[in-house]
Amino acid sequence: MNRELIVVLCLVACAPGCGDSLEPELPSVADAPPAMAPDALQAAPDAPPAALAWSPAMRLDGATRIGAFSPALAVSAAGDAMVVWWQDEALVAQHLRPDGGWDPTVVLATKISNGIPQVVGNAHGDFVVAWRQWTPARGLVIRRFTRAGGWDDALMLAGELGEPQLAINDAGMAAVAWVQEDGLYVTRFIPARGWARSEPVSFSADLGSITDGGIALDAAGGLVAVWGQSLEGGARIALWSSRRTSSGWSNPAEIIGSTFVWQSTVAIDVSGDVIVAWTAIRRPPGKAVKLSVMAARYVEGQGWLAAERLDRDDDDEAGAPVLMTSAGGTALFWTSRRAVAITHLTPAGWDELQTTPAGPQDWHVTRPGHAATSPDGRTVAVWMRKIEGRGEVWTGMFTPGTGWHSLQRISVEDGTDGYDNRVGVDASGRAVAVWRQYFAGGHGVSPGTVVSTYR
C-alpha cells in the first residue's frame, strides 16, 4: 500500500526535537494580493433569503496560468467559510464572511512544492490550515485564522512528516496529527497558551508498519486516535485506538483484528461515544474483490462494539465514508458507483440505509463525494457523476422524515469533470460547495477552483 497516501489520516504531532520555529519566508496577511473572487461573489444580502437556492458556480482562481488544485473547505455554524487551494505555485486562502461577502485572497505560502492542504473550523469562525511541504524546507506548516485577529504567523514543524489531519472544537482548542518514521504524533493548540510541544501517541510499534489513521477532538479537549497497523508481515491489518485525557494517552485498544483499512474517519458525538468508519475489502464467493463501508462504535462502560458492514448491495462498491456529528446526532455518508447513501446512528445502532440514485441508469459515480450536516440533522451532499467522459458536480439534500430531495447539477457548463468535491453547512442550513474543475483556455486545458453558495 502507498504509505504516502495512507498516512494522510494519521495523527498530528511534531517530531522529537523539531523546533517550533516560524517560517520567515511565508508571507503574512499584509503581503496578500488583491481579491481574486469574482465580482458576483463579492456581495450578498445581509440576511439569507426565505427560500435558499444555489448560486451560479463561479471560479475563485481567476483563470490562472498554471491552474488551481486541491481545494479544501471548512464552514462555521455562524456562516463563515474558509477556502484554501494551490494556485500558480502558491497556497492561497479566501474567507467568506457570515454576511455573504468575500474578504481579499491571502497568500499563505509561495514558491514551494507541496502536499494537499487541510482546513477545519469551529462555530465561532476560527480556522486552522495545515499542509505538508518539501521546499524550501521539509515539514508541516500550520496557520490559524480568527475572525477578530485574522491570520497568525506560520508555525513550521520540521522533518520528514506525513500529511496532516486536523481537529478543532468550539472552545478554540485544535490538534494537528501526522505519521513519521517512528510512529504517530500530535501537537495541540490551547487558547492563551499557543501550540504545545509535540507528543507521540502510545501505540504498539513492534507490531508492524502503520497503514492508516485518524484523530478527533471532544468539547473538553480530549483526543481520540485510530490507526491501522499491519501484522504478520502485512498478511492482515488490525485497527487500533487510543484516547488522550489529562493523564496522557491510554494503552492501545484493538477495534478489529483483521481488516483492510483505508479512508478511515473518526468522530466523537455529543454523548462522548467514539465512532470510526473506513473503507474495507470484501471477497464475495466466486466474484472479484469489492470495497465496502465498515463502522465501529465505542460506548463508555461497554468498550468497542463489534464492527459491522453498512452498505447493502453485494454487486456494487462503496467507499470514502464521511462521518458527521452535531446536536442532531451522528450520520454517515458515502458514495458508490450506483448511488449515494446515508445512515444515522440511533441508541439501537445504525438505522435503515437511505439511498438515492446518483443519476440516470447510464451514469455512475466515479469520485468520492462529501457531505455536511446542520445542528437539526439536515444534510447537504455533493458528488461527481460521469457519462461519456464528462463529469458533472451534483448536490442533494437529506432531511430526516423526508429523505433525499433537491437533486441538481451545480457545476458550470463550460468546464469538464469535477474533482475534490467539498461542502459545508452552517446552523441555518446555508451551505458552500467547492470543487476542482477543468477549463479550456489560452494555455490549454487547466483546472480551476469553483464555488457555489446555497443562500
C-alpha positions in Angstrom: 0.0 0.0 0.0 1.2 3.5 -0.8 2.5 4.9 2.5 2.3 8.5 1.3 -1.4 8.0 0.7 -2.4 6.3 3.8 -0.6 8.5 6.3 -2.9 11.4 5.4 -5.3 10.1 8.0 -2.8 9.7 10.9 -2.3 11.8 14.0 -0.6 15.1 14.2 2.4 16.0 16.2 5.9 17.3 15.9 9.0 15.1 15.6 11.1 14.9 18.8 13.5 17.8 18.8 11.8 19.5 15.9 11.9 23.2 16.5 8.6 25.0 16.8 10.2 27.7 14.6 8.4 30.1 12.4 9.0 30.0 8.7 10.2 33.6 7.8 9.7 33.2 4.0 5.9 32.6 4.3 4.1 35.9 3.6 1.7 37.4 6.1 -1.7 39.0 5.5 0.0 42.3 4.8 1.6 40.7 1.7 -1.7 39.5 0.3 -2.6 40.4 -3.3 -6.0 41.9 -4.3 -9.0 39.7 -4.0 -9.4 37.1 -6.7 -13.1 36.3 -6.1 -15.4 37.2 -9.0 -17.5 40.3 -8.5 -20.6 38.2 -8.4 -19.3 36.6 -5.2 -18.2 39.8 -3.5 -21.5 40.8 -2.1 -24.6 39.1 -0.8 -27.6 40.3 1.3 -27.1 40.8 5.0 -29.5 38.0 5.8 -30.3 34.9 3.8 -33.5 34.9 1.8 -36.5 33.0 2.9 -36.1 30.4 0.1 -32.5 29.2 -0.2 -31.0 28.4 -3.6 -27.6 27.5 -5.1 -25.8 30.5 -6.7 -24.3 30.1 -10.2 -21.0 28.4 -10.0 -18.0 30.8 -10.2 -14.3 30.5 -10.3 -12.3 31.8 -7.4 -8.9 31.4 -9.0 -9.4 33.9 -11.8 -8.4 31.6 -14.7 -4.8 31.4 -13.7 -1.9 30.5 -16.0 -0.9 27.2 -14.4 -4.2 26.3 -12.8 -5.7 25.7 -9.3 -5.6 22.4 -7.4 -6.6 20.7 -4.2 -9.4 22.9 -2.8 -10.2 22.5 0.9 -13.2 23.9 2.7 -14.5 24.5 6.2 -17.7 26.2 7.2 -18.6 27.5 10.7 -22.0 27.3 12.3 -22.3 31.2 12.0 -21.8 31.1 8.3 -18.1 31.8 7.8 -16.3 29.7 5.3 -12.6 29.3 4.5 -11.5 28.0 1.1 -7.8 27.0 0.6 -6.2 25.9 -2.7 -3.0 25.7 -4.6 -2.7 28.3 -7.4 0.3 29.2 -9.6 2.9 27.7 -7.2 1.3 29.4 -4.2 -1.1 28.4 -1.5 -3.9 30.9 -1.2 -7.0 31.2 1.1 -10.2 33.2 0.9 -12.6 33.9 3.7 -16.4 34.1 3.2 -18.0 36.3 5.9 -21.3 35.4 7.5 -22.9 38.3 5.6 -22.0 36.7 2.3 -19.1 38.9 1.3 -15.6 37.6 0.5 -12.5 39.0 2.1 -9.4 39.6 -0.1 -7.4 36.5 -1.1 -4.4 35.8 1.2 -1.2 34.1 0.0 -0.2 31.6 2.7 2.9 30.2 1.0 4.8 30.8 -2.2 7.4 29.0 -4.4 7.2 25.7 -2.6 6.5 22.1 -3.5 3.5 20.9 -1.6 1.1 18.4 -0.3 -2.7 18.6 0.0 -3.9 21.4 2.3 -6.3 20.6 5.1 -8.6 23.1 6.9 -11.0 22.8 9.9 -13.2 25.4 11.5 -15.4 25.8 14.6 -18.7 27.5 15.4 -17.1 30.9 16.1 -15.3 31.3 12.8 -11.8 30.1 14.0 -10.0 28.1 11.3 -6.8 26.1 11.2 -4.9 25.3 8.0 -2.0 22.9 7.6 -0.1 21.5 4.7 3.0 19.4 4.0 5.8 21.0 2.1 9.1 19.7 0.6 10.8 23.0 -0.3 12.3 25.3 0.8 12.3 23.1 3.9 10.7 19.8 4.6 8.0 19.6 7.2 4.4 20.7 8.1 3.2 24.3 8.2 0.3 25.4 10.3 -1.6 28.7 10.3 -4.6 29.8 12.4 -7.3 32.3 11.5 -9.7 34.1 13.8 -12.4 36.4 12.8 -11.2 39.1 15.2 -7.4 38.8 14.6 -7.1 37.4 11.1 -4.1 35.1 10.3 -1.5 34.2 12.9 2.1 33.7 11.8 3.0 30.4 10.4 4.3 27.6 12.6 6.9 25.2 10.9 7.3 21.7 12.2 10.5 20.5 10.5 11.2 16.9 9.5 10.1 14.0 7.3 6.5 14.2 8.3 3.4 12.7 6.7 0.3 14.5 5.5 -1.6 16.3 8.4 -5.0 15.6 9.8 -6.8 18.3 11.8 -9.4 18.7 14.5 -10.9 21.7 16.3 -13.6 22.3 18.9 -15.8 25.3 19.8 -13.5 26.3 22.7 -10.8 27.1 20.3 -8.6 24.1 21.0 -7.1 22.4 18.0 -4.9 19.5 17.1 -2.8 18.6 14.1 -1.7 15.0 13.6 0.6 13.1 11.3 2.8 10.0 11.0 6.6 9.9 10.8 9.1 7.1 10.7 8.9 6.2 14.4 5.1 6.5 14.8 2.1 8.8 15.3 2.5 12.2 16.7 0.2 15.1 17.7 0.5 18.8 18.6 -2.2 20.7 20.3 -3.3 24.4 20.3 -4.5 25.7 23.6 -6.1 29.2 23.7 -4.0 31.7 25.7 -1.0 29.3 25.6 -0.4 28.6 22.0 0.9 25.4 20.3 2.2 22.8 22.8 5.2 20.6 22.2 4.5 17.6 20.0 4.0 14.2 21.7 4.0 10.6 20.5 0.8 8.6 20.7 1.1 5.4 22.5 0.9 2.5 20.0 2.5 -0.9 19.6 5.3 0.0 17.2 6.7 -3.6 17.3 3.6 -5.0 15.6 4.3 -3.6 12.1 4.0 -0.5 9.9 1.1 1.9 10.3 -1.2 2.0 7.3 -4.0 4.4 8.2 -5.4 6.5 11.0 -7.5 9.5 12.1 -8.0 11.9 15.0 -10.9 13.6 16.8 -11.2 16.2 19.5 -14.1 16.5 22.0 -15.6 19.6 23.6 -13.3 19.4 26.7 -10.1 19.0 24.6 -9.8 15.2 24.9 -8.3 13.4 21.8 -9.0 10.1 20.2 -6.7 8.5 17.7 -7.3 5.5 15.5 -4.9 3.7 13.2 -4.4 0.6 11.1 -1.3 -1.5 11.7 0.0 -4.3 9.5 0.5 -7.7 11.2 2.2 -10.9 10.2 4.3 -9.3 7.5 1.3 -7.5 6.0 -0.9 -10.6 5.8 -3.6 -8.8 7.8 -4.2 -5.4 9.3 -5.6 -4.6 12.8 -7.4 -1.4 13.7 -6.4 0.2 17.0 -7.4 3.2 19.1 -6.0 5.3 21.9 -7.6 8.2 23.9 -5.8 11.2 25.4 -7.0 12.6 28.7 -5.3 14.8 31.3 -3.3 11.8 32.3 -1.9 11.2 28.8 -2.6 8.6 26.1 -4.3 5.3 27.1 -3.0 1.9 26.2 -3.9 0.9 22.6 -7.2 -1.0 22.3 -7.9 -3.3 19.3 -11.1 -2.4 17.4 -11.0 -5.2 14.9 -8.2 -7.8 14.4 -8.2 -8.4 10.7 -9.4 -5.9 8.1 -8.3 -3.7 5.3 -8.2 -0.1 6.5 -8.4 2.8 4.0 -10.0 6.3 4.1 -10.7 6.0 7.8 -12.5 8.7 9.7 -13.2 9.2 13.4 -15.6 11.4 15.4 -16.8 11.9 18.9 -20.5 12.5 19.3 -22.3 14.8 21.8 -22.6 11.9 24.3 -18.9 11.2 24.3 -19.1 7.9 22.2 -16.5 7.4 19.6 -17.4 6.3 16.1 -14.9 5.2 13.4 -15.7 4.3 9.8 -13.4 3.1 7.0 -13.3 1.5 3.5 -12.7 -2.2 3.7 -12.1 -5.1 1.2 -14.6 -7.9 0.9 -14.3 -11.0 -1.1 -17.7 -12.3 -2.4 -17.5 -16.1 -3.2 -16.8 -16.5 -6.8 -16.6 -12.8 -7.5 -14.0 -10.1 -7.8 -12.8 -8.3 -4.7 -15.0 -5.3 -3.9 -15.0 -2.3 -1.5 -17.4 -1.8 1.4 -18.0 0.7 4.2 -17.4 -0.6 7.8 -18.0 1.1 11.1 -17.5 0.5 14.8 -18.5 2.4 17.9 -17.0 2.8 21.4 -19.6 3.2 24.2 -18.4 4.2 27.7 -18.7 1.2 30.0 -19.0 -1.3 27.1 -15.9 -0.7 25.1 -15.7 -1.2 21.4 -18.8 -2.8 19.9 -18.5 -5.3 17.0 -17.6 -3.7 13.7 -20.3 -4.0 11.0 -20.6 -3.6 7.3 -23.1 -0.8 6.4 -23.5 -0.9 2.6 -26.1 -3.4 1.4 -25.6 -4.0 -2.4 -23.3 -7.0 -2.9 -22.9 -6.2 -6.6 -21.9 -2.6 -6.0 -18.8 -1.0 -4.5 -18.9 1.7 -1.7 -16.2 3.7 0.0 -14.9 7.1 1.2 -17.2 7.4 4.2 -17.9 10.8 5.7 -18.7 10.9 9.4 -20.9 13.9 10.6 -21.7 14.7 14.3 -23.9 17.5 15.5 -26.5 18.3 18.1 -28.9 16.5 15.8 -27.0 13.2 16.1 -24.4 11.2 14.1 -24.7 10.4 10.4 -22.5 8.5 7.9 -22.5 9.3 4.2 -20.7 7.6 1.3 -20.9 7.2 -2.4 -20.9 4.1 -4.7 -21.0 3.5 -8.4 -24.8 3.4 -8.4 -26.0 5.7 -5.6 -25.2 8.0 -2.7 -26.2 6.8 0.7 -26.7 8.0 4.3 -27.5 6.2 7.6 -28.0 7.7 11.1 -26.8 6.3 14.4 -29.6 5.6 17.0 -29.3 4.1 20.5 -30.1 0.8 19.0 -27.4 1.1 16.2 -27.4 2.3 12.7 -30.8 2.9 11.2 -32.2 2.0 7.8 -30.0 2.9 4.9 -31.3 5.8 2.8 -30.0 5.8 -0.8 -30.8 7.8 -3.9 -29.5 7.1 -7.5 -26.5 9.2 -8.4 -28.2 9.8 -11.8 -29.9 8.1 -14.7 -29.1 4.4 -15.2 -26.2 5.1 -17.6 -24.4 7.3 -15.1 -22.1 6.2 -12.4 -20.3 7.9 -9.6 -16.6 8.0 -10.3 -15.1 10.1 -7.5 -15.8 10.2 -3.7 -18.5 12.6 -2.6 -18.7 14.8 0.5 -21.4 15.8 2.9 -22.1 18.0 5.9 -24.9 18.2 8.4 -26.5 21.1 10.3 -27.5 21.0 14.0 -31.1 20.0 13.2 -29.8 16.9 11.2 -30.3 18.2 7.7 -27.5 17.0 5.4 -26.1 18.6 2.2 -24.1 16.3 -0.1 -22.0 16.8 -3.3 -20.6 14.2 -5.7 -19.4 13.8 -9.3 -21.3 11.6 -11.7 -19.9 10.9 -15.2 -21.2 9.8 -18.6 -19.4 9.6 -22.0 -16.2 11.0 -20.5 -17.8 14.1 -19.0 -18.3 14.6 -15.3 -20.7 16.9 -13.5 -20.9 18.0 -9.9 -24.3 17.3 -8.3 -25.8 18.1 -5.0 -28.6 16.7 -2.9 -30.3 17.3 0.4 -31.4 14.8 3.0 -34.0 15.7 5.6 -34.9 13.3 8.4 -38.5 12.2 7.9 -38.5 13.4 4.2 -35.5 11.6 2.7 -33.4 12.6 -0.3 -34.6 15.6 -2.3 -33.5 18.7 -4.3 -31.0 16.8 -6.5 -29.5 19.2 -9.1 -26.3 19.9 -11.1 -24.2 22.8 -9.8 -21.1 22.6 -11.9 -20.6 25.1 -14.8 -21.5 24.3 -18.3 -18.1 25.2 -19.9 -16.0 23.0 -17.6 -15.3 19.3 -17.6 -15.4 16.9 -14.7 -15.5 18.0 -11.0 -13.0 16.6 -8.6 -12.1 17.2 -4.9 -15.7 18.0 -4.0 -16.2 19.6 -0.6 -19.3 21.0 1.1 -20.0 22.7 4.4 -23.2 23.9 6.1 -24.0 26.4 8.9 -26.5 26.3 11.7 -29.1 28.0 9.4 -28.8 25.4 6.6 -26.8 27.7 4.4 -24.1 25.9 2.5 -20.9 26.3 0.5 -19.6 23.9 -2.1 -16.2 23.9 -3.8 -14.5 21.7 -6.3 -11.8 21.5 -8.9 -13.0 21.7 -12.5 -11.1 21.7 -15.8 -11.5 24.5 -18.4 -10.2 25.1 -21.9 -8.3 28.4 -22.4 -5.3 30.1 -23.9 -2.9 27.8 -22.1 -4.8 24.6 -23.0 -7.0 22.7 -20.5 -6.2 23.7 -16.9 -8.0 23.2 -13.5 -9.8 26.0 -11.6 -11.3 26.3 -8.1 -15.0 26.7 -8.4 -17.5 27.7 -5.7 -21.3 27.8 -5.3 -23.2 29.1 -2.3 -26.6 28.0 -1.0 -28.1 31.1 0.5 
